[in-house]
Amino acid sequence: MADRLKDPSGPPARGSGTISTKGAKVVQVGSGAVGQVIARHLVESAAVRELVLADLDAPLAKAVVSKLPGSRARGVGLDAGDAAAVAALVRGADVLVNATIPRFNDTLMTAAREGKVAYVDLASASSDPFVDDSKWQAAGVPAIVGMGEDPGLSNVFARYGADQMDSVDAIRIRDGDTASSPEFPFICLFSPETFIGETLHPSRIWQNGAYSPVPPFGGLERYNFPAPVGPQPVYEVDHEEVDTLPRFIGKGVQYVDFKLALDDRTVRTLQTFQDLKIFESNRPEHVAARKAILAVIPKPADLTGKVEGSAALVVEVDGLAGGAPHRLRLATMISHPEAGRKYGATGTAYLTGTAGAVGALLLATGQIRAPGMHSPETLDPAPFLPMLAERGVAVHEEHLVGTGRSTPRPARRKTR
């Protein structure tokens, strides 16, 4: 695959080219905290004529649908690991939204590709999620891989920044949060299984044309996020952007890393899991302990209205622009209580779900239609920013030019 995938707004794909002028039929698998945000955005869009919301917990899917505006959605039960059931449900749809955890990606992607249905997910389960790109191209279907908050918004921000540079030296992604709950001492604002897995796994940084390994809880620094998040301890974490940005951004990028804010109490808890090998071993006692731990951690959807603090995503792109050193800092912030009041979600769920919904709507409207697998940074960022702003996600842009002078302003809404 070349440094950049071909223009996603290119020739219509066979799967997306048949979308009715009355709107797309969308099947969404997963109705947890993030899935609920996506579903609401989809039913509120005229681009979607029908939404089928599927979940292993059928009563949950139906309960979520009952709270959605209008009557274009229905909830059904589905085991996302049952290939035949997934294929049957997806048949005849225009877009499949995968809002489950990454271990179901293969089953859902296969059903979408073979059914010639456009596809979007929120995170990857493979070290090379683009290995089947040629199959998607042959099927004539587009797939967006990793379109959540991070990966997802982070990749779009990185591409937006890189487009303003003549060359790119470094891309640094920082995910910050001050979430806390008086009711729950240990919380995960997205899938606990995914969160624990990625923090306990060794990570990598891209530096000078090669990858360097970083042990779990390595790379500690105190990063100054925009207010109200402020300074937070951040650690290197295993994340998709470190794999995809060096591959697709181009422009000579020499350094890429991803760091996540973790407070001291969370780190101590995670290190206990690590010391006991609960999430690394398949010994019966470890499997039992793992299930017990995941069962008692509150579900992200149950944290709405019970979490204080704010979430922030910052992407810094360093490079040369007009022959001068330049740093572009893109940031978005949201308060968890505000997100709960306005959107019925935590801030993290809202940022993640809104990004996923925008990706799905770009597929549903045919704005992304070229067949093949697309990482978010290979997509034109122009449509994303206004669609995010319309849904309450403001993106702030700050330039540090050669003199070091800071010039903040809202991110520009570029047109084609």
N, C-alpha and C positions, 0 to 999 in steps of 0.2 A: 504494500500500500504506500502511496506517495506521502510526502509530508502533510499535505492537505487532502482531505477527501474532496471529490468534485462538488461543485456548487449544488447545495441541497435544494435550491429553487429551480433546478434544471428540468429536463423533460419529465412529464408526468409518469409516475410509477403505475403499474397495472393495478396495484391494490388501492391506491388513493385516487386514481383518476376516475373512479366510478362513484364517488361520493355524490349523493343526491343534492339537488339545489335546495331541497327542504332541510338539509342538514345531515350530519353524520350519525350513524349508530355506533355508540361507544360501549365496549365491554370493559369494566374495571374490576380487577381482582384485588381485594383487600379493602377493608372498611374500618381500619384502625384510625388513630389520630390523624395521620397524614392523609389517608384515604378519604376521610370525611371532608377534609378541606378541598381535595381535588373534586370530589363528587359535587359539592356545592357550586364550585366555579363552573363545572361542566353544565349542570342543569340551568344555570343562570345565563348561559351563552346561547344565542340564536343559532350558533353553528352546530349545535347538538340537538338532533330530533328525538333521540332515545338513548337512555343510559341504563345498562344492566349492571347492577352492583352485586358482585359475588364475594362470598366469604365462607370459610369453613364453618363459621358460626352464622348459620342462616338467620336466626332471630335477630342477631346484631345487624346484619345487612338490611333486613326489613325495617328495623327500628330506625336506622340511619335514613333510609329512604322516606319514612313517614314524616321526618322533620325537614325534608327538602321542599323548596317551593315548587309549585306546579305538579303536573302528573305525568311527566315524561320519563320517570325512573321507576324501576322495579328491583327488588332485592331477591336474591336466590342463594341457595347453598352450593358450595363447590369445594372439593378437595383439590388445591392447586398442584398437588403431586400426581393426580390421576390424569394421565395424558389423554385418554379417550374422552373423559368428561370435559376437559378443557377444550379439546378440539371441537367437540359438539357445541359448546357454548359460544365459542368464537366464530363459528361458521356463519357467514353472511354479515359480519360486522365490518365497519370501516377502520376502526382504531381499537387496539387493545392497550389498556393502561395497566401496568404491573405495579401495584402499590403494596406488594408483599415483601418478604425478606428475600435476599439474593439467592438462597438455596432453591427457590422455585423458578429461577430465571430460565434455565434450560427448557423445562417443560412448556412454559408460557411462550418463549421465543419460538420454539419449534412449531407450536400450534399457530402462531401468528404468521410465520413465514410460509408454512405449508397451506394455510388458508388464505394467503395473499392479503393479509390485514396489516396495516401500519401499526407500529409498536413503539412504546416508550416505557422505560423503567427508571428507577431512582438510584440504583447502585449496582455494582458489578459483583459477580461471584467468581470471576476467573482472572488469572494473571494477564490473559490476553483476550478480553471480551470481543475483539474484532476478528477472531480467527475464522468466523463464518461469514465474513463480509461478502465473499464471492457468491455464496449461496443466496444471500439476500438480494444481491444484484441480479442473479439469474432469475429469482422469483419476481423481480420487478417491484420490490416493496421497500419502503424506508423504515429504518429503526433508529431511534434515539436512545443511546445507552448512557445512563447515569445523569438523569435530568431532575435532580432535587435541589437542595440548598448547596451542599458540597458533598459529592460532585454535583454540578449543575450550574447554579448561579455563579459559583466560583470560576468555572471554566468560561462562562459567558463574559464575566468581568475581565478575566485574563485576556481573552480575545479582543475585547473592546480596547483595553489598554495597549495591547501589542499592535493593533491597527494604527495607533497614533505614533508609533515609534518607527524609526528607520531600521534600528536593530534592537534586539532585546537581550539584556544581560541576565536579569533575574526576575523570577516570579515567586512571591512569598504569599501564602494563604494562611490567614489566622481566623479561627473560629472561636469566638469568645462568648461567655455566658456567666451570669451571676445568679442563675436560678437556685432557689432554695424553697423548701417546704417545711413548715413547722410540724406537719403531720407525718411526713415521710423523710427520714434522715438520709436515705440513699435513693436517688431518682435517676431515671434515664428518660430524656425527652424525645428519644426515638427508640426504635426496637432495642430492648435490653440485650438480646442475643447478638445483634450487630455491634452495638456500642462496646460491650465487654470484649467481644472477639477482636475488634480492630485495635483496642487499646492494649491488649495483652500480646499482640502479634508484633514481631520486629518490623520496623519500617525502613524506608530508604529515602535518600535525597539524591537529586540529580546534580552533579557538579563536574564541570569541565569535560563533558562528553561521556560520563560514566556514572554508574550508581554506586553509592556507598551505603552499607548497612548501618542501621541505628537500632540499638536494643530498646525494648519497651521502656517507657518513661525516660528516654534519652532526649537530649537537645533542650533541656529546660532553659527558658528565658522568661523575663517579665515583660510582657508586651503591653503597650499603652493603647488600648482600644478607645474609640471615640466615646464621649459621655453618652449615656450614664454608665456604661460598662466599666470604663477606666482600666487601670493597670491590672493584669491578671497573669498568673503563672501558666505558661503554655508548654506543651510537649510534642515532640515529633510523633505522628500517628500514621499508621499504614492507610494510605488513601489513594483513590484512583487518579487524582490529578497529577501526582508525581509520575505516574506511568504515561498518561496521555499528553500532557502539555509539551514535554520535550519532543514527542513524536509528531505532533500536529501543528504547534504554533510556528515552528521554523524561526527565521530571523536570528539564528545563531544563539538561541537561548542557552546560557551556561549554568544556570542554577534554578532549581525548583524545589520547594519543600512545602509541607503542610503541617501546621501545629494547631492543637486543640487545647482550649483552656480546661484545666482540671484542678479543682480545689484540693487542699491537703487531705481532707477527710475522704474524698472520693479516691484519691491515689492510694491511701492506706488500705481501703477496702479492696480495690483492684489488686494491689500487691499481695493481699492475703489470698485472694483467688489464685493468683499466679503461684505463690509458694506452695499451695495445696494441690496444684495442677488440676483443679476442678474442671477448667475449660480447655485443657490440653489432652487429657487422657480419656480413653473409652473403657477404662476399668469399670466394672459394675457399680462400685461404690461412688466413683466420680460422676458417672452418668446420673445416678440417683440424686447426688448432691446438686448437680447442675440443674436438673429438673425442679428440685425443691427451691433453689435460689431464684430461678426465673419465675416460678409460680408466686413467690411472695413479693417480688419487685412490682410496684404499682404499674399498671399499663399506662403508656403515655396518654391515651385518651381520657383516663381517669384523673389526670393531673390538671385539666382545664379548670381555672378558677381557684386552684390550690397552690399556685406557684408564684412567688415574688421574683423580682429581678428582671433582667433584660437579656436579649440575645443580640449578637453582632457578628457580621461577616465582613472581613476586610481582605482585599487583594491588592498587593503592591506590585507594580510592574516597573522595573528599572531598565533604562536603555538610552539610546541616543535619538534625539529628535531635532532636526535642523542643525545637526552637528554639535549639539550641546547635550551634556548629561541631563537626564530627565527622569523624574519619578512620578508616576500616576498612581494615586491611592483611591480605590473605589470601596465604598462602604455602605452597608445597609444595617439598620438597627430596628428592633421592635421590642416593646415591653410585654412581658408575659401577661400581666393583668389587663393591659389594654387589648391585647389580642383576644383574651378571654371574653372581654365585654363586647368587642366589636364583631369577632368572628367565631366565637365559641371554640377556641383552640389555644394551645400555648403558642408563644412566638415562634419557637422552633418548628412546630408542626405547620404553622401558617406559612413560613418562608419556604419550607420544603414542598408542601402541597401546592402552593401557588406556582412555584417554578414548574412542577410536574404538570399542572393543569395548563400552563401556557404552552409547554411542549406539545401536549395532546391537542390543544386547539390549533396550533400551527399545522399539525398533521391533518386535523379534521377539515381545515379550510384549504388544504392543498398548498399552503405557503412553503411547506417542506414536503417535497414530493420525489426527489431524485432517489432511485433505489440504492440500497446499500446501508451499511451501519455507520452512524454518525455520532461522534463524541460532541458534546455541546460546543466546544471551542471551534469546531469546524463549521458551525452554523453562523450565518450573518447575525450579529447582535442587534441590528437596527430594529427588528420587530419586537424584541424582548422588552426593551426598556419602557416604551409606552404601555405595553400590556401589563407589565409589573406595576407601573405607576397607577394605572386605572384600577388596580386591585389592592391599592394601599401599600405597596412595597416601594418606598422611595430609595433611590440610589444617589449617593453623594460622591462628588468627584473633587479631588484635591491634587493640584499640580505643584511639584517642587522642581523648579527649573535650575539651570546651572548656578545661579546666584544663591540658591537655597531658599528663595522667597516662596512662601506658601500662598497659593491662590485657590481657595475653595469655591465650588459652584456645583449646582445640580448636574448630574450626568446629562450630556446632550442627547437628544433624540434624533439620531441621524436618519436621513431618508436615503433611499436608493438613488 
